[in-house]
């Protein structure tokens, strides 16, 4: 899995941080910070949930067959 996040479209909803704090954080203004673009397998479902929950679809998940 490869993850990316677009800080320019982020609307500071914080759902990604709530859903997967190991992978996402926020800067001082509340915009998304990607902590891990290649999260370990046990985090994949929480990352998918964060991407589905993002109101602006600012998180992109590319599956690469590793879980």
FIBA-90491 format. One line per 4 residues: for each residue z, x, y of N, C-alpha, C. Coordinates in steps of 0.05 Angstrom, whole numbers, always signed. Each point is the difference from the previous one (the first is absolute). Example, Ala and Ser with C-alpha at 12.3 -4.5 7.8 and 13.67 -1.06 7.14 Angstrom:
<sites>
+156,+264,-114,+0,-18,+24,+0,+18,+24  -14,-7,+21,+1,+16,+24,+14,-15,+22
</sites>
This chain:
<sites>
+0,+17,-24,+0,-17,+24,+0,+18,+25  -17,-8,+19,+0,+13,+26,+5,-22,+21  +18,+6,+19,+8,-19,+20,-7,+11,+28  -9,-18,+17,-3,+8,+28,+11,-23,+18
+6,+7,+24,+11,-20,+19,-11,+5,+28  -9,-21,+12,-13,+1,+27,+21,-6,+21  +10,+20,+14,+20,-4,+21,-11,-15,+24  -26,+0,+3,-12,-14,+23,-1,-30,-3
+0,-10,-24,+0,-29,-5,+27,-10,-8  +19,+17,-4,+28,-7,-8,+12,-17,+23  +13,-22,-8,+13,-18,+19,+30,+1,-2  +11,+21,-13,+28,+4,+0,+16,-22,-14
-11,-11,-22,+14,-21,-15,+22,+11,-17  -1,+25,-8,+20,+14,-16,+0,-8,-29  -18,-17,-9,+0,-9,-27,-6,+23,-20  -17,+19,+8,-6,+22,-18,+25,+17,-5
+15,+5,+21,+24,+16,-3,+21,-15,-18  +2,-26,+4,+18,-16,-17,-9,+0,-29  -26,-2,-5,-10,-3,-27,-1,+27,-15  -6,+22,+15,-2,+26,-14,+9,+23,+19
+26,+2,+4,+10,+20,+19,-5,+29,-9  -6,+4,-25,-6,+28,-9,-27,+9,+9  -17,-19,+7,-28,+6,+7,-6,-4,+30  +15,-19,+13,-6,-7,+28,+25,+3,+17
-4,+7,+25,+22,+1,+19,-12,-9,+27  +15,+1,+21,-9,-8,+26,+7,+22,+21  -17,+3,+20,+6,+18,+22,+19,-14,+20  +6,+13,+22,+19,-12,+19,-10,-26,+13
-26,-4,-1,-12,-24,+11,-3,-22,-21  +6,+7,-25,-2,-19,-22,-26,+0,-15  -18,+18,+7,-26,+2,-15,+3,+15,-26  -16,-8,-19,+2,+11,-27,-5,+30,-1
+16,+13,-17,-4,+28,-7,-2,+1,-30  -21,+13,-10,-4,+3,-28,+15,+25,-10  +19,-4,-17,+16,+23,-10,-12,+13,-25  -16,-16,-15,-11,+10,-25,-26,-14,-6
-22,+14,+3,-27,-12,-5,-7,-2,-29  +15,+14,-17,-4,-1,-29,+27,-6,-14  +10,-24,+3,+26,-7,-11,+1,+2,-31  +23,+6,-10,+3,+1,-30,-3,-28,-12
-6,-1,-25,-8,-24,-14,+21,-22,+3  +25,+6,-1,+21,-21,+1,+1,-14,+27  -13,+12,+20,-1,-13,+27,-25,-16,+5  -19,+1,-18,-25,-14,+4,+2,-29,+6
+16,-14,-15,+2,-29,+4,+12,-7,+28  +20,+16,+8,+12,-6,+27,-20,+7,+22  -17,+20,-4,-20,+6,+20,-21,-22,+1  -9,-10,-23,-18,-22,-1,+11,-24,+14
+26,-5,-4,+14,-23,+13,+0,+4,+30  +6,+24,+9,+0,+6,+28,-27,-4,+13  -21,+9,-14,-28,-4,+10,-7,-30,+2  +8,-15,-21,-6,-29,+1,+16,-14,+22
+23,+10,+6,+18,-13,+20,-7,+7,+29  -16,+21,+4,-6,+9,+27,-17,-21,+14  +10,-12,+23,-14,-21,+13,-27,+9,+13  -3,+25,+5,-25,+10,+12,-17,+16,-19
+8,+1,-26,-15,+14,-20,-4,+30,+8  +21,+11,+11,-2,+28,+10,+5,+20,-22  +7,-9,-24,+5,+17,-23,-23,-3,-20  -11,+23,-8,-22,+0,-19,+10,+14,-25
-5,-12,-23,+7,+11,-26,-25,+4,-16  -5,+25,-9,-22,+6,-17,+11,+7,-28  -8,-16,-19,+9,+5,-28,-18,+21,-12  +12,+19,-15,-15,+21,-12,+5,+2,-30
+10,-21,-12,+3,-1,-28,+25,+14,-12  +18,+9,+17,+24,+14,-10,+24,-18,-1  -4,-26,+0,+23,-18,-3,+1,-19,+22
</sites>
